[in-house]
Amino acid sequence: MNIELGNTMKWTNAGLIGRPGAQRFGAMLGLLLAVLAAPPARAENVLQDVGFAPLSGGRVQITFKLSGPAEGTRVFTTENPPRIALDIPGTRSAVSQRHIEVGSGATSAINIAEAAGRTRAVVDLYRASSYETRADGNNFVLVVNNGNAANVTAAIAAGDQTKSVGAVAQEVSNIDFRRGKNGEGRIIITFSGEGSSADLKRQGDKILLEIYNARLPTQLAQRLDVLDFATPVQFVETRSKAGGAHMEITAKAPFEQLAYQTGNQYIVEISQAKEKEKKDPNAPPVYSGSRVTFDFQDIPARAVLQLIAQMSELNIVVADSVTGNVTLRLNNVPWDQALDIVLQAKGLDKRQNGNVIWVAPQKEIADREQAIADAKLKLQQVSETVTEYIPISYGKAKDIADLLTQKSKQSNQGGSAGGGSGGAAPAAGSGFLSDRGRVSADDRTNTLLVIDTPEKVRSIRELVAKLDKPVQQVLIEARIVVATDNFARELGAKFGITGAGKVGSQVVTTSGNLNGSQYMINQAFANRQTLGDALPVNPPGVAGGRTSTTTGATSLGDRLNVNLPTTTTQAGSIGLSVLGANYLLDLEISAGQTEGRSELISSPRVVTANQQEANITQGQEIPYSTITSTGGGAALPTVSFKDAVLGLKVTPTITADGRVFLNLEVKKDALAGYYTNQSGSYPIIDKREMSTAVLVDNGQTVVLGGVYEFDKQNAVTKVPFFGDLPGLGAFFRNVQKSNNKAELLIFVTPKILDENLK
């Protein structure tokens, strides 16, 4: 039989059997040399006892009794789950109880652990609470309050304060902020020498740092705005206090903090919290153990497990019911995969706790776990219930109470559920409450009243802490741009020849129309009767003459053969008249051009909560009258109104990746004029509307849509044949050209409001 470990070590049967005498001698020799080489060690500090005592107001005093002074004790807190942790360096634990139940005020239990030359005490809390610490000789005292964690502070004993104030010999020489290569923010505090200490705590989105035994110069007591560094840190504010300094670091959640001291520098690193990868239960296992090679023929399974324990440096406890032999040949496989293969071959299973693995038949493990679950259930049924008041800040207590009892209502058709003011409901069959649990809501104070076992109350409080979060808000800004560009040009002309003459005894006249000719004929007829000679006569539009018997009104237009002037615009014109002995020539040329550009921007904006509809409008109601007939046939005028408004209606939804899904309607109406008929006048409304749904990045501006119009017109009015003559044709036609452009664009920009902004 041979065994190969990795690619460099190979074990044979002789290696497994070994040489006991040589091994013992080598071990004893190594131990002797280690003892002789080790320097004399000082007496180690020992944690001898841990006790607690309830105080007034729901506070709890926890006393840690040590064999020597508790030097260098560090205290820090966690929010989820709420805990207070104490690290006592250079201390060994002699406390027999690793877990101490408290169940008073906000304190749930105390857990003691020892590792790496230090003792850690973790105080489990029902809710985040403030605390105080003090050193009393060889005792270290922790007082846990019964309130929330609005002001989590650690108080120093009065004697120690006096000592610290009097002993301030260092000062903070520099406070620097830097951005790490992975985007973390680093606050570097440099002291003038060694001997200063600091205590770091987290409170919501702030990190509080208490600096002891170091004076803060006036020029360093300032507020640093570090938003431009693109790290989770936003502001760093430092101020002086008696015996040291206080620093408040504001960061954007979620974040992780790490603090360490090296020499005369204290460094705080704040980085973005990493999301925990969810393991797929159906994914194949990933093996990472060192590779081994096994070649066994009918070897006891317990011997294989013992060998794997030696290779993995883990403790494997094998149940007495594990028997039988196994034959396997494994070549260069991870040891953890080899362990799974052996377990599957013999119908075994394992459970790991730390560095200890328990191996037993699958049925035995299943029966044991079922027995433990049954015992917990029985203990829950007989354990004492507690009453907990949970204030709700951002939601409705009634809604959360309904959520906690929703499952029981579904399983008990017709049963009542808690949630009304002063009402309570049992939660039989609920996954959140035990069979004896009850929950009710007080609408007046918006508080949940929970009655259940301490374990269930703790889980409900954790659930409520995750649900009772401020709702994110979104600022939606829409911009409606209406741009127009108009161009028009027109050329026109007036031309006319008026004259009168004789052809023999006949009088011949010419004018722009028969009305003008008739006007001159009437004068000639009157002149012939009264004066004997028909000529001369006045042209149309000219008053006076040799006789006053002429009839008919005339004007300049009666003299024009071509009357095609500019109609829309007339920026300039020139007229020419030539009067001869028996004729009159009239000529006018007119031209005009207009250019216009306009841009109308409307920008409605509104702030609303996530998944809540918001609506904003601005405009006017335009009145108009209508005529209706009554029963007697009389007309009855009535006044109605039509809206012409600028409006924005939107419902935002913030996605998990920080984008915004918008369901919105945008409208921009304007009064264009009136339409009038026999029953009244009605307003004409220019309507510009859009209804759409779009997914937009936070702060991104997108074009929702637009309408582009281009109207080009060329119109020519002319006299046939003459209007087409080169050169002279300009006197016989009117030319109009127009280019009109109109564009409508609608933009939208959503911005998720940062709840940390003050």
C-alpha positions in Angstrom: 0.0 0.0 0.0 1.3 3.5 -0.8 0.0 7.0 -0.2 1.1 10.0 -2.2 0.5 13.6 -0.8 0.5 16.3 -3.4 3.2 16.0 -6.0 6.2 15.8 -3.7 5.5 13.5 -0.8 4.7 9.8 -1.1 3.8 7.6 1.9 4.3 3.9 2.0 3.1 1.3 4.5 6.4 1.7 6.4 5.8 5.5 6.6 2.4 4.9 8.1 3.7 2.5 10.7 6.7 4.7 11.4 9.3 4.3 14.1 7.8 5.2 17.5 11.1 5.3 19.4 12.7 7.7 17.0 9.6 9.9 16.9 9.4 10.2 20.6 13.0 11.1 21.0 12.8 13.8 18.3 9.7 15.3 19.8 11.3 15.4 23.3 14.5 16.9 22.0 12.6 19.6 20.1 10.5 20.5 23.2 13.6 20.7 25.4 15.4 23.0 22.9 12.2 25.2 22.7 12.0 25.5 26.5 15.7 26.4 26.8 15.5 29.0 24.0 12.4 30.7 25.2 12.8 33.9 27.2 11.2 34.1 30.6 7.5 35.1 30.2 5.6 37.4 32.5 2.5 36.1 34.3 -0.4 36.1 31.8 -3.7 37.9 32.5 -6.6 35.6 33.1 -10.3 36.3 32.7 -11.6 34.7 35.9 -15.3 35.4 36.0 -18.1 37.2 34.1 -21.2 38.4 36.0 -24.1 40.7 35.3 -26.7 42.6 37.3 -29.9 44.4 36.1 -30.0 48.2 36.8 -32.8 50.7 36.8 -34.3 51.8 33.5 -33.7 48.4 31.9 -29.9 48.8 31.9 -27.6 45.9 32.5 -24.1 46.0 34.1 -21.7 43.3 33.0 -18.5 42.9 35.0 -15.4 41.1 33.7 -13.1 40.0 36.6 -9.4 39.6 35.6 -6.3 38.6 37.5 -4.6 41.9 36.4 -5.5 45.3 34.9 -7.4 45.2 31.6 -4.9 47.0 29.5 -5.6 47.7 25.9 -9.2 46.6 26.0 -11.0 47.5 22.7 -14.7 47.8 22.3 -16.6 47.8 19.0 -20.2 47.2 17.8 -22.0 45.7 14.9 -25.5 46.7 13.7 -26.7 43.5 11.9 -27.0 41.6 14.1 -26.8 44.1 17.0 -23.8 43.2 19.2 -21.1 44.7 21.4 -17.7 43.0 21.3 -14.8 43.4 23.7 -11.2 42.3 22.8 -8.9 41.9 25.8 -5.3 41.2 24.5 -2.8 39.0 26.3 -5.6 37.3 28.3 -6.5 33.7 28.8 -10.1 32.7 29.6 -10.8 30.6 32.7 -14.6 31.1 32.6 -16.3 27.7 32.6 -19.5 28.9 30.8 -19.0 29.9 27.2 -22.6 31.1 26.8 -24.3 33.1 29.5 -28.0 34.0 29.1 -29.1 37.4 30.3 -32.5 38.2 28.9 -32.8 41.7 30.5 -33.4 45.1 28.9 -31.7 45.2 25.5 -29.1 42.5 26.5 -29.8 39.0 25.3 -26.7 36.9 26.1 -22.9 36.9 26.6 -20.5 34.7 24.6 -16.9 34.1 25.6 -14.2 32.9 23.3 -10.4 32.7 23.4 -8.1 32.7 20.4 -4.7 34.0 19.2 -3.6 35.1 22.7 -6.6 37.2 23.4 -10.1 36.8 24.9 -13.2 38.1 23.1 -16.5 38.7 24.8 -19.5 39.2 22.5 -22.7 40.7 24.0 -25.8 39.8 21.9 -28.5 42.5 21.9 -32.2 42.5 21.2 -31.7 45.9 19.6 -28.8 48.3 19.0 -28.2 50.2 22.2 -25.7 52.7 23.6 -23.2 51.6 26.2 -20.6 52.8 28.7 -17.3 51.3 29.8 -15.0 51.8 32.7 -12.0 50.2 34.4 -12.3 49.4 38.1 -9.0 48.0 39.3 -8.8 44.5 37.8 -12.4 44.6 36.7 -13.7 45.9 33.4 -17.3 47.1 33.6 -19.6 47.4 30.6 -23.1 49.0 31.1 -25.6 48.4 28.3 -28.4 50.9 28.1 -32.0 50.0 27.2 -32.4 52.6 24.4 -31.7 52.8 20.7 -28.3 53.4 19.2 -28.9 57.1 18.5 -25.9 58.1 20.5 -23.5 55.1 20.9 -20.7 56.4 23.1 -18.1 54.8 25.3 -17.5 56.7 28.5 -14.2 56.6 30.3 -14.0 56.4 34.0 -13.5 59.7 35.8 -10.2 58.6 37.3 -8.9 57.6 33.9 -10.1 60.9 32.4 -8.1 62.9 34.9 -5.1 60.8 34.2 -5.5 61.2 30.5 -5.9 65.0 30.6 -2.9 65.4 32.8 -0.9 63.1 30.7 -1.5 64.6 27.3 2.0 64.7 25.8 1.4 64.0 22.2 -0.4 65.9 19.5 -2.0 65.1 16.1 0.6 66.4 13.7 -1.3 65.6 10.4 -4.6 64.3 9.1 -4.4 63.1 5.5 -7.0 61.5 3.2 -6.0 59.3 0.2 -7.8 57.1 -2.3 -6.6 53.5 -2.4 -6.0 51.6 -5.6 -9.3 49.6 -5.1 -11.4 52.7 -4.5 -11.2 52.6 -0.7 -10.9 55.8 1.3 -8.0 56.0 3.8 -7.9 58.5 6.6 -4.3 58.6 8.0 -3.8 60.2 11.4 -0.2 61.0 12.2 0.8 61.6 15.9 3.9 63.5 17.0 5.0 60.3 18.8 3.9 56.9 20.1 1.6 56.4 23.0 -1.7 57.7 21.7 -4.7 55.5 21.4 -8.0 55.6 19.5 -11.5 53.9 19.8 -13.5 53.3 16.6 -17.3 52.8 16.6 -19.9 52.7 13.8 -23.2 54.6 14.2 -25.5 54.2 11.2 -23.8 55.8 8.2 -21.2 57.5 10.4 -18.0 56.3 12.0 -17.0 57.8 15.3 -13.4 57.9 16.3 -12.3 58.9 19.8 -8.6 59.9 20.0 -7.1 59.8 23.5 -3.9 61.3 24.9 -3.3 63.5 21.9 -3.9 67.3 21.5 -5.5 68.5 18.2 -4.0 71.7 16.8 -6.4 74.4 15.8 -5.5 74.3 12.1 -6.5 70.6 12.0 -10.0 71.1 13.6 -11.9 71.3 10.3 -14.3 69.6 8.0 -13.0 67.9 4.9 -15.2 67.4 1.8 -13.8 64.4 0.0 -16.7 63.7 -2.4 -14.4 64.3 -5.4 -12.2 61.3 -4.5 -14.9 58.8 -5.6 -14.7 56.7 -2.4 -17.4 55.7 0.1 -16.2 58.5 2.3 -18.0 61.8 1.9 -17.0 64.0 4.9 -14.4 63.9 7.6 -14.9 66.3 10.5 -12.4 66.6 13.4 -12.8 68.7 16.5 -10.9 69.0 19.8 -12.1 67.8 23.1 -10.8 67.4 26.6 -7.9 65.0 26.7 -7.9 64.3 22.9 -10.0 64.7 19.8 -13.2 63.5 18.2 -13.5 62.6 14.5 -16.7 61.9 12.7 -16.5 60.2 9.3 -19.6 60.2 7.1 -19.7 57.5 4.5 -22.1 56.2 1.9 -23.6 52.8 2.8 -23.1 50.0 2.4 -19.5 50.1 3.5 -16.9 48.2 5.5 -14.4 49.8 7.9 -10.9 48.6 9.0 -8.7 50.4 11.5 -5.2 49.6 12.6 -2.3 51.4 14.2 1.3 51.2 13.1 4.0 53.2 14.8 2.8 56.8 15.2 0.1 56.5 12.6 -3.6 55.4 13.0 -5.2 54.4 9.7 -8.9 54.0 9.0 -9.8 52.3 5.7 -13.4 52.4 4.4 -14.3 50.4 1.4 -17.5 49.5 -0.5 -19.2 46.5 1.1 -18.9 43.4 -1.0 -22.0 41.6 -1.9 -22.1 38.0 -0.6 -22.3 35.6 -3.4 -25.3 33.3 -3.1 -24.4 29.7 -3.4 -26.4 27.7 -5.8 -27.6 24.6 -3.9 -27.7 22.7 -7.2 -24.2 23.7 -8.2 -21.5 20.9 -8.0 -19.2 21.2 -5.0 -15.9 22.9 -5.4 -12.9 21.1 -3.8 -9.8 23.0 -2.7 -7.9 20.6 -0.5 -4.4 19.5 -1.2 -4.1 16.6 -3.7 -3.5 13.1 -2.6 -3.2 9.6 -4.1 -4.7 6.6 -2.4 -4.4 2.9 -3.4 -6.2 0.7 -0.8 -7.4 -2.9 -0.9 -10.1 -3.8 1.6 -9.0 -1.3 4.2 -11.2 -0.3 7.2 -13.2 2.8 6.5 -12.3 4.2 9.9 -8.6 3.9 9.0 -9.1 5.9 5.8 -11.0 8.6 7.7 -8.1 8.8 10.2 -5.6 9.2 7.4 -7.6 12.0 5.8 -7.8 13.7 9.2 -4.0 13.7 9.4 -3.6 15.1 5.9 -6.3 17.8 6.3 -5.1 18.8 9.8 -8.8 18.7 10.9 -10.4 16.8 13.8 -12.6 14.0 12.6 -15.0 12.3 15.0 -16.3 9.0 13.8 -19.5 7.5 15.2 -19.3 4.0 16.7 -21.8 2.8 14.1 -19.3 3.4 11.3 -18.0 0.0 10.3 -16.9 -2.0 7.2 -14.0 -1.9 4.8 -13.5 0.0 1.5 -11.4 -0.5 -1.6 -10.5 2.6 -3.6 -7.9 3.9 -5.9 -7.7 7.6 -6.2 -5.0 9.4 -8.2 -4.1 13.1 -7.5 -7.5 14.2 -6.2 -8.2 16.8 -3.4 -8.5 15.3 0.0 -12.0 16.8 0.6 -13.2 15.1 -2.6 -11.7 11.9 -1.4 -13.6 12.3 1.9 -16.9 12.8 0.0 -16.2 9.7 -2.1 -15.6 7.5 1.0 -18.7 8.9 2.7 -20.9 8.2 -0.4 -19.4 4.7 -0.8 -20.3 3.7 2.8 -23.7 5.6 3.1 -22.2 8.1 5.5 -22.6 11.8 5.9 -20.7 14.6 7.7 -21.4 17.8 9.7 -18.6 20.3 10.2 -18.3 22.8 13.1 -15.2 24.9 12.9 -12.3 22.5 12.5 -14.2 19.5 13.8 -16.0 17.1 11.4 -18.5 14.5 12.7 -19.0 11.5 10.5 -21.9 9.1 11.0 -24.4 7.1 8.9 -26.9 9.3 7.1 -29.9 8.1 9.0 -28.2 8.7 12.4 -27.4 12.3 11.4 -30.9 12.9 10.2 -32.4 11.4 13.3 -30.2 13.5 15.5 -31.0 16.7 13.7 -34.7 15.9 13.9 -34.4 15.3 17.6 -32.6 18.6 18.0 -35.3 20.4 16.0 -38.1 18.7 18.1 -36.3 19.7 21.3 -36.0 23.3 20.2 -39.7 23.3 19.3 -40.7 21.9 22.7 -38.4 24.4 24.4 -40.0 27.2 22.4 -43.5 26.0 23.5 -42.6 26.0 27.2 -40.2 29.0 27.3 -41.4 32.3 28.8 -42.7 34.9 26.4 -41.5 38.5 26.4 -43.2 41.7 25.3 -41.4 43.9 22.9 -42.4 47.4 21.6 -41.0 48.1 18.1 -41.4 51.7 16.8 -41.9 52.0 13.1 -40.3 55.0 11.5 -40.9 54.9 7.7 -43.9 52.6 7.2 -47.2 51.8 8.8 -47.2 49.5 11.8 -50.5 48.0 10.7 -49.1 47.0 7.3 -46.1 45.3 8.9 -48.4 43.5 11.4 -50.5 42.2 8.6 -47.3 41.0 6.9 -46.2 39.1 10.0 -49.6 37.4 10.3 -50.3 36.9 6.6 -49.4 33.3 6.5 -51.6 32.4 9.5 -54.5 34.2 7.9 -54.1 32.1 4.7 -54.0 28.9 6.7 -56.9 29.8 8.9 -59.7 30.9 6.6 -62.0 33.3 8.4 -59.6 34.0 11.2 -58.8 37.5 12.3 -55.4 39.0 12.0 -53.7 41.6 14.1 -53.0 45.1 12.9 -55.8 47.2 14.1 -55.2 49.8 16.8 -55.2 47.9 20.1 -56.1 44.6 18.4 -54.0 41.5 18.4 -54.0 38.2 16.5 -52.5 34.8 17.2 -50.1 33.6 14.6 -50.6 29.8 14.6 -48.9 28.3 11.7 -47.0 31.5 10.8 -43.4 31.4 9.8 -42.6 34.6 11.8 -44.3 33.9 15.1 -44.6 30.9 17.3 -47.8 29.2 18.1 -48.1 31.4 21.2 -46.9 34.6 19.5 -49.2 37.6 19.1 -48.6 40.9 17.3 -50.7 44.1 17.2 -50.2 47.6 16.0 -51.0 51.0 17.6 -51.9 53.5 14.9 -51.5 56.5 17.2 -47.8 55.9 18.0 -47.1 53.7 14.9 -45.7 51.0 17.1 -45.7 47.2 16.9 -46.5 45.2 20.0 -44.9 41.7 19.8 -45.5 39.0 22.4 -43.4 35.9 21.8 -40.4 33.9 22.9 -37.1 35.8 23.1 -35.7 34.0 20.0 -38.8 34.8 17.9 -38.8 38.4 19.1 -35.2 38.8 18.1 -35.9 37.4 14.6 -38.9 39.7 14.2 -36.9 42.7 15.3 -34.2 41.8 12.7 -36.9 41.5 10.0 -38.5 44.8 10.9 -35.1 46.5 10.8 -34.8 45.3 7.2 -38.3 46.3 6.2 -38.5 49.7 8.0 -36.2 51.6 5.8 -36.7 55.1 4.3 -38.3 54.9 0.8 -36.0 56.2 -1.9 -37.1 59.3 -3.7 -36.6 60.3 -7.3 -36.4 63.7 -8.9 -37.9 63.6 -12.4 -37.2 66.5 -14.7 -38.7 66.7 -18.1 -37.9 69.2 -20.8 -40.2 70.0 -23.7 -38.4 71.9 -26.5 -40.4 73.4 -29.3 -38.2 75.0 -32.0 -39.3 76.8 -35.1 -37.5 78.3 -38.1 -39.5 80.3 -40.6 -38.5 81.8 -43.9 -40.7 83.6 -46.5 -39.9 85.7 -49.6 -42.3 87.3 -52.1 -42.0 89.4 -55.3 -45.0 91.2 -56.9 -45.8 93.8 -59.6 -48.5 96.2 -60.7 -48.7 97.3 -64.3 -51.3 99.3 -66.3 -51.8 101.3 -69.5 -54.6 103.8 -69.7 -55.3 106.0 -72.7 -58.0 107.6 -75.0 -57.9 108.7 -78.6 -59.8 109.1 -81.8 -60.0 106.9 -84.9 -61.9 109.0 -87.3 -65.0 110.1 -85.6 -64.8 107.2 -83.1 -63.4 107.5 -79.5 -61.2 104.6 -78.4 -60.2 104.1 -74.8 -58.1 101.5 -73.0 -57.8 100.8 -69.3 -57.3 98.1 -66.7 -61.0 97.0 -66.9 -64.3 98.0 -68.4 -65.2 100.1 -65.3 -62.2 102.3 -66.1 -63.0 102.4 -69.8 -66.7 103.2 -69.1 -65.5 106.0 -66.8 -63.6 107.7 -69.7 -66.4 107.0 -72.3 -68.9 108.8 -70.0 -66.6 111.8 -69.9 -66.2 111.8 -73.7 -69.9 111.6 -74.3 -70.6 114.5 -71.9 -67.8 116.5 -73.5 -69.2 115.9 -77.0 -72.7 117.1 -76.0 -71.6 120.1 -74.1 -68.4 121.1 -75.7 -68.5 119.5 -79.1 -65.2 117.7 -78.7 -65.1 114.4 -76.8 -61.4 114.7 -75.8 -59.5 115.1 -73.5 -60.8 112.9 -70.6 -59.5 112.0 -67.1 -58.2 108.5 -66.5 -59.9 106.4 -63.9 -59.1 107.4 -60.3 -58.5 111.1 -61.3 -61.1 113.6 -60.2 -62.2 116.7 -62.2 -62.3 117.2 -65.9 -63.9 119.5 -68.4 -67.4 118.4 -67.4 -68.9 117.2 -64.2 -71.6 115.0 -65.6 -69.5 111.8 -65.4 -70.8 109.1 -63.2 -69.3 106.0 -61.6 -66.7 105.7 -58.9 -63.2 104.6 -60.0 -59.9 104.0 -58.4 -56.3 103.2 -59.2 -57.1 99.6 -59.5 -59.3 100.3 -62.5 -56.2 101.4 -64.4 -54.1 98.3 -63.7 -53.8 95.5 -66.3 -51.7 93.4 -63.9 -52.4 93.6 -60.2 -50.2 91.1 -58.5 -48.5 92.9 -55.5 -47.0 91.2 -52.5 -49.7 90.0 -50.1 -47.9 88.6 -47.1 -45.0 90.9 -46.5 -44.0 94.1 -48.2 -40.7 95.3 -47.0 -40.1 97.6 -50.0 -41.7 98.8 -53.2 -41.2 101.4 -56.0 -43.9 103.0 -58.3 -43.6 104.7 -61.6 -46.2 106.7 -63.6 -45.7 108.3 -67.1 -48.4 110.7 -68.3 -48.4 111.5 -72.0 -50.8 113.6 -74.2 -53.4 110.8 -74.4 -52.1 108.0 -72.3 -51.0 107.1 -68.7 -48.5 104.3 -67.8 -48.5 102.9 -64.2 -45.8 100.5 -62.9 -45.1 99.3 -59.3 -42.6 96.6 -58.1 -42.8 95.3 -54.5 -40.7 92.7 -52.6 -40.6 91.3 -49.1 -38.8 88.7 -47.0 -39.3 87.5 -43.4 -37.1 85.2 -41.2 -38.0 84.0 -37.8 -36.6 81.6 -35.2 -38.1 80.7 -31.9 -37.3 78.2 -29.1 -39.7 77.4 -26.3 -38.5 75.3 -23.4 -40.8 74.0 -20.8 -39.3 72.1 -17.9 -41.7 70.6 -15.4 -40.0 68.7 -12.5 -41.4 66.7 -9.6 -40.0 64.7 -6.7 -41.8 61.5 -5.7 -41.2 58.3 -3.7 -40.3 55.0 -5.3 -43.3 53.4 -7.0 -45.6 56.4 -6.2 -47.4 58.3 -8.9 -46.7 62.1 -9.1 -48.6 64.7 -11.2 -47.8 68.3 -11.8 -49.7 70.7 -14.1 -49.6 74.4 -15.0 -51.7 76.3 -17.5 -55.1 77.9 -18.0 -58.7 77.1 -18.4 -60.0 78.8 -21.6 -63.7 79.8 -21.4 -66.0 79.4 -24.5 -69.7 79.9 -24.9 -72.2 77.6 -26.6 -75.9 78.1 -27.4 -78.4 75.4 -26.3 -82.1 75.4 -27.0 -84.5 75.2 -24.1 -87.8 73.5 -24.1 -89.6 76.7 -25.1 -87.4 77.2 -28.1 -85.3 80.0 -26.5 -81.6 80.1 -26.9 -79.7 79.7 -23.7 -76.0 80.6 -23.7 -73.7 78.5 -21.5 -70.0 78.8 -20.7 -67.7 75.9 -20.7 -63.9 75.6 -20.1 -61.2 73.7 -21.9 -57.7 73.1 -20.4 -54.5 74.2 -22.0 -51.8 73.0 -19.6 -48.2 71.9 -19.3 -48.3 68.6 -17.4 -46.1 65.7 -16.2 -47.5 62.5 -14.7 -44.9 59.9 -13.8 -44.5 56.7 -11.7 -40.8 55.8 -11.1 -39.5 52.4 -10.0 -35.9 52.1 -8.8 -34.3 48.8 -10.0 -31.9 46.7 -7.9 -29.0 47.9 -10.1 -29.6 51.6 -9.4 -31.5 52.5 -12.5 -35.0 54.0 -12.8 -37.9 52.6 -14.8 -40.3 55.4 -15.7 -43.9 55.2 -16.7 -44.8 58.7 -17.6 -47.1 61.0 -19.6 -45.9 64.5 -20.8 -48.2 67.1 -22.4 -47.8 70.6 -23.6 -51.0 72.3 -24.8 -51.3 75.8 -26.3 -54.2 78.0 -27.5 -54.0 78.3 -31.3 -57.1 80.3 -32.0 -60.9 80.1 -32.1 -63.4 78.4 -34.4 -66.6 80.3 -34.7 -70.0 79.2 -36.0 -73.7 79.9 -35.3 -73.6 78.3 -31.9 -70.6 80.1 -30.6 -66.8 80.3 -30.5 -64.7 77.3 -29.7 -61.0 77.3 -28.8 -58.5 75.5 -31.0 -55.8 73.7 -28.9 -52.4 72.7 -30.2 -51.7 69.5 -28.4 -48.3 67.9 -27.8 -48.5 64.7 -25.7 -46.4 61.6 -25.1 -47.1 58.5 -23.1 -44.3 56.0 -22.7 -42.3 53.7 -20.4 -38.5 53.8 -20.4 -35.6 52.4 -18.3 -33.0 55.1 -17.6 -29.7 55.2 -15.7 -29.6 57.4 -12.6 -28.8 60.9 -13.7 -28.9 60.1 -17.4 -30.7 62.3 -19.8 -32.6 60.6 -22.6 -34.7 61.8 -25.5 -38.1 60.2 -25.2 -39.1 61.2 -28.7 -39.8 64.1 -31.0 -41.7 65.4 -34.0 -39.9 67.2 -36.9 -42.0 69.1 -39.5 -40.6 70.7 -42.7 -43.0 72.8 -44.8 -41.6 74.1 -48.1 -43.8 76.0 -50.5 -43.2 77.7 -53.9 -46.2 79.6 -55.4 -46.3 81.6 -58.7 -49.3 83.7 -59.8 -48.9 85.1 -63.4 -50.5 86.3 -66.6 -50.3 83.5 -69.2 -47.7 84.0 -71.8 -46.6 87.4 -70.6 -45.5 86.0 -67.2 -43.1 83.6 -69.0 -41.4 86.3 -71.1 -37.7 86.7 -70.2 -37.1 89.9 -68.3 -40.5 91.5 -68.9 -42.2 88.5 -67.4 -41.4 89.8 -63.9 -44.0 92.6 -64.4 -46.7 90.0 -65.1 -46.3 87.6 -62.1 -46.2 87.2 -58.3 -43.7 84.8 -56.8 -44.0 83.4 -53.2 -41.4 81.1 -51.5 -41.6 79.8 -47.9 -39.6 77.3 -45.8 -41.1 76.5 -42.4 -39.4 74.1 -39.9 -40.8 73.0 -36.6 -39.2 70.5 -34.2 -40.6 69.0 -30.9 -38.2 67.2 -28.6 -39.0 65.7 -25.2 -36.2 64.9 -22.7 -36.3 63.3 -19.3 -33.7 63.1 -16.5 -34.3 61.0 -13.3 -32.1 61.5 -10.3 -32.2 59.2 -7.3 -32.0 61.5 -4.2 -29.3 60.5 -1.7 -31.0 60.0 1.6 -27.8 60.9 3.3 -27.8 64.5 2.0 -28.5 67.0 4.7 
